[in-house]
Amino acid sequence: MSKILVIDDEKATLNMFKMLLSVYGHEVLTAENGEIGIELFDTEKPDLVMTDIKMPGVDGLQVLGRIKAMSPEAEVIVITGHGDMELAIKALNLDATDFLNKPVKREDLEKALQLSAERRKFVSGKRDDVQFTLEDKIAVINVIGSLTSKSDGSIHDVFDEALSSGRKDILMIFQEKTSINGGGMDSLIKGVEKVRSRGCNLYIAGLSDNFHAVFDSMGISSMASMYDTEAEARANI
């Protein structure tokens, strides 16, 4: 069971989240505006915060920024309008760990909760976020944690190792629980551009639908071959 704080100015939406999350066995805190939500975060220290982006007064991006200032490792999922990639990317740049589109589908909510729990479990047992291995003909970059601005050095290193290995094909695999914020995205773009400039081929597999859409909007997808699964990517190398 997790303690989850939901922030939304619509009472009906708060009631929906409270009912659903309680059914899943979570302790649910609710706030009808951003200011109350920040106070609750400070006093209750929830495991997860879910906040609407568009609210009067203190909006969701401000909530996200203030919570991250208090607790950089806080797990915050923002709720955006359907397909509003511009706001989603702004939130990722402020270190949101994921986003949900309105209207929130039950299966999307369940998936976001599952991945959030896995990320927190993973962080508590800490690890290397990016791993590198060489196979006969390809270099493999396995992303198993959360990519942030702190990952810049490790991302830079693994791309350099892959390029110096002499392999023309590089497979980058994102595990399901992976999260990528704005800083991590900037580092990735530099690595992908370096691969492209060296005339090598980059195959990306395993991204969630959300991050696949972000990669599309930021032009990363146009510089790499994208696949849903590792098996599909390997079959096309």
PLY file of the C-alpha trace (Angstrom):
ply
format ascii 1.0
element vertex 237
property float x
property float y
property float z
element edge 236
property int vertex1
property int vertex2
end_header
0.00 0.00 0.00
1.22 3.49 -0.85
0.28 6.92 0.44
-0.85 8.90 -2.61
-1.63 12.62 -2.78
-3.99 13.72 -5.58
-4.28 17.43 -6.42
-7.09 18.65 -8.69
-9.48 21.60 -8.55
-12.41 19.45 -9.76
-14.17 17.69 -6.87
-15.62 15.05 -9.17
-12.12 14.13 -10.37
-10.80 13.98 -6.80
-13.69 11.72 -5.78
-13.00 9.44 -8.76
-9.32 9.11 -7.87
-10.09 8.59 -4.18
-12.56 5.82 -4.94
-10.32 4.02 -7.44
-7.10 4.32 -5.47
-8.81 3.23 -2.24
-10.15 0.14 -4.02
-6.53 -0.68 -4.92
-5.67 -0.49 -1.22
-3.84 2.83 -1.17
-4.10 5.57 1.44
-5.40 8.60 -0.45
-4.92 12.27 0.40
-6.68 14.91 -1.71
-6.22 18.64 -2.22
-8.52 21.00 -4.12
-5.77 23.43 -5.05
-2.03 23.60 -5.47
-1.30 25.52 -2.28
-3.06 22.96 -0.07
-1.42 20.17 -2.04
2.08 21.54 -1.35
1.29 21.89 2.37
0.01 18.30 2.47
3.11 17.06 0.70
5.30 18.82 3.25
3.47 17.39 6.27
2.43 13.94 5.02
5.40 12.98 2.80
3.35 10.81 0.42
4.98 8.11 -1.71
3.44 9.51 -4.88
1.88 12.81 -5.99
-0.57 13.03 -8.87
-1.42 16.59 -9.88
-3.54 18.18 -12.56
-1.62 20.68 -14.67
-4.28 23.29 -15.30
-5.61 24.74 -12.04
-6.45 28.28 -10.94
-3.90 29.90 -8.63
-0.91 27.63 -8.13
-0.99 25.41 -11.22
0.38 21.90 -11.61
3.75 22.97 -13.01
4.27 25.28 -10.02
3.24 22.45 -7.68
5.73 20.15 -9.40
8.54 22.71 -9.17
7.96 23.46 -5.48
7.69 19.79 -4.50
10.89 18.97 -6.38
12.62 21.89 -4.63
11.64 20.36 -1.27
12.31 16.75 -2.27
14.21 16.16 -5.54
13.53 12.40 -5.41
9.74 12.86 -5.06
7.66 10.78 -7.46
5.28 13.16 -9.25
2.92 12.22 -12.08
1.18 15.10 -13.86
-2.22 14.92 -15.51
-2.47 16.77 -18.81
-5.13 17.44 -21.41
-5.37 14.67 -24.02
-2.41 14.80 -26.38
-1.00 18.01 -24.90
2.63 17.10 -25.55
3.90 20.64 -25.00
2.73 20.62 -21.38
3.89 17.05 -20.89
7.41 17.97 -22.04
7.41 21.06 -19.80
6.54 18.81 -16.87
9.30 16.33 -17.75
11.72 19.26 -17.88
10.72 19.99 -14.28
11.50 16.38 -13.34
8.01 14.87 -13.44
8.45 11.11 -13.62
5.45 10.41 -15.88
2.22 11.90 -17.18
-1.36 10.79 -17.70
-3.74 12.14 -20.32
-7.27 13.27 -19.47
-9.72 11.65 -19.43
-7.69 9.21 -17.37
-8.34 5.61 -18.42
-8.42 3.00 -15.69
-5.83 0.81 -17.43
-3.47 3.79 -17.85
-3.83 4.65 -14.17
-3.12 1.07 -13.11
-0.05 0.97 -15.34
1.24 4.30 -13.98
0.80 3.08 -10.39
2.60 -0.18 -11.14
5.55 1.57 -12.78
5.75 4.14 -9.98
5.91 1.37 -7.36
8.63 -0.40 -9.36
10.65 2.81 -9.71
10.50 3.49 -5.97
11.50 -0.07 -5.20
14.34 0.19 -7.69
15.58 3.51 -6.26
15.52 2.11 -2.73
17.82 -0.66 -3.82
19.97 1.60 -5.98
21.82 0.61 -9.11
23.45 1.84 -12.23
20.82 3.53 -14.39
22.55 2.64 -17.64
24.40 -0.58 -18.43
26.57 -1.37 -21.45
27.45 -4.72 -23.01
29.07 -5.86 -26.24
27.77 -8.71 -28.36
29.32 -10.22 -31.50
28.00 -7.61 -33.93
26.15 -5.04 -31.85
26.64 -2.78 -28.84
23.81 -2.86 -26.32
22.81 -0.01 -24.00
20.32 -1.12 -21.36
18.46 1.68 -19.55
17.10 0.28 -16.30
16.59 3.32 -14.05
15.49 6.93 -14.27
17.40 9.22 -16.61
17.87 12.72 -15.24
20.44 15.49 -15.56
22.52 13.46 -13.09
22.72 10.70 -15.70
24.50 12.94 -18.21
27.93 11.49 -17.46
26.84 7.84 -17.68
24.85 8.43 -20.88
27.83 10.20 -22.45
30.15 7.36 -21.41
28.02 4.50 -22.75
27.51 6.17 -26.13
31.26 6.79 -26.38
31.97 3.15 -25.46
29.46 1.94 -28.05
30.96 4.13 -30.79
34.53 3.20 -29.95
33.69 -0.53 -30.03
33.66 -0.60 -33.80
30.08 -1.89 -33.95
27.94 -0.14 -36.53
24.68 -1.18 -34.88
23.71 0.04 -31.40
20.65 -1.34 -29.62
19.21 0.82 -26.83
16.69 -1.02 -24.64
14.43 0.83 -22.21
13.06 -1.30 -19.38
9.39 -0.83 -18.56
9.91 1.12 -15.33
12.27 3.63 -16.95
11.52 7.32 -16.48
13.19 10.17 -18.39
12.97 13.80 -17.36
13.99 16.88 -19.34
17.65 16.75 -18.30
17.86 13.08 -19.23
16.19 13.83 -22.56
18.79 16.50 -23.39
21.59 14.02 -22.71
19.92 11.38 -24.85
19.52 13.75 -27.79
23.26 14.53 -27.69
24.06 10.81 -27.72
21.66 10.05 -30.55
23.04 12.94 -32.63
26.58 11.64 -32.04
25.57 8.16 -33.26
24.01 9.67 -36.35
27.07 11.86 -37.10
29.33 8.76 -36.97
27.19 6.95 -39.55
26.10 4.24 -37.10
22.62 2.76 -36.72
20.62 3.17 -33.52
17.74 0.84 -32.68
15.50 1.85 -29.75
13.16 -0.64 -28.08
10.84 -0.85 -25.10
9.59 2.71 -24.70
6.16 3.24 -23.17
3.53 4.90 -25.36
3.99 8.15 -23.42
7.73 8.36 -23.95
7.39 7.14 -27.53
5.18 10.20 -28.17
7.73 12.47 -26.46
10.55 11.03 -28.60
8.41 11.67 -31.70
7.74 15.29 -30.76
11.42 15.95 -29.98
12.66 14.45 -33.25
14.56 11.54 -31.67
12.41 8.97 -33.48
13.49 10.37 -36.86
17.13 9.63 -36.01
16.67 6.02 -34.89
14.67 2.89 -35.71
11.93 2.48 -33.11
10.47 -0.84 -31.97
7.99 -1.83 -29.29
10.02 -4.77 -28.04
13.64 -5.86 -27.86
12.80 -8.97 -29.90
11.38 -6.86 -32.75
14.45 -4.64 -32.75
16.86 -7.58 -32.79
14.95 -9.16 -35.68
15.56 -6.05 -37.77
19.27 -5.50 -37.03
0 1
1 2
2 3
3 4
4 5
5 6
6 7
7 8
8 9
9 10
10 11
11 12
12 13
13 14
14 15
15 16
16 17
17 18
18 19
19 20
20 21
21 22
22 23
23 24
24 25
25 26
26 27
27 28
28 29
29 30
30 31
31 32
32 33
33 34
34 35
35 36
36 37
37 38
38 39
39 40
40 41
41 42
42 43
43 44
44 45
45 46
46 47
47 48
48 49
49 50
50 51
51 52
52 53
53 54
54 55
55 56
56 57
57 58
58 59
59 60
60 61
61 62
62 63
63 64
64 65
65 66
66 67
67 68
68 69
69 70
70 71
71 72
72 73
73 74
74 75
75 76
76 77
77 78
78 79
79 80
80 81
81 82
82 83
83 84
84 85
85 86
86 87
87 88
88 89
89 90
90 91
91 92
92 93
93 94
94 95
95 96
96 97
97 98
98 99
99 100
100 101
101 102
102 103
103 104
104 105
105 106
106 107
107 108
108 109
109 110
110 111
111 112
112 113
113 114
114 115
115 116
116 117
117 118
118 119
119 120
120 121
121 122
122 123
123 124
124 125
125 126
126 127
127 128
128 129
129 130
130 131
131 132
132 133
133 134
134 135
135 136
136 137
137 138
138 139
139 140
140 141
141 142
142 143
143 144
144 145
145 146
146 147
147 148
148 149
149 150
150 151
151 152
152 153
153 154
154 155
155 156
156 157
157 158
158 159
159 160
160 161
161 162
162 163
163 164
164 165
165 166
166 167
167 168
168 169
169 170
170 171
171 172
172 173
173 174
174 175
175 176
176 177
177 178
178 179
179 180
180 181
181 182
182 183
183 184
184 185
185 186
186 187
187 188
188 189
189 190
190 191
191 192
192 193
193 194
194 195
195 196
196 197
197 198
198 199
199 200
200 201
201 202
202 203
203 204
204 205
205 206
206 207
207 208
208 209
209 210
210 211
211 212
212 213
213 214
214 215
215 216
216 217
217 218
218 219
219 220
220 221
221 222
222 223
223 224
224 225
225 226
226 227
227 228
228 229
229 230
230 231
231 232
232 233
233 234
234 235
235 236
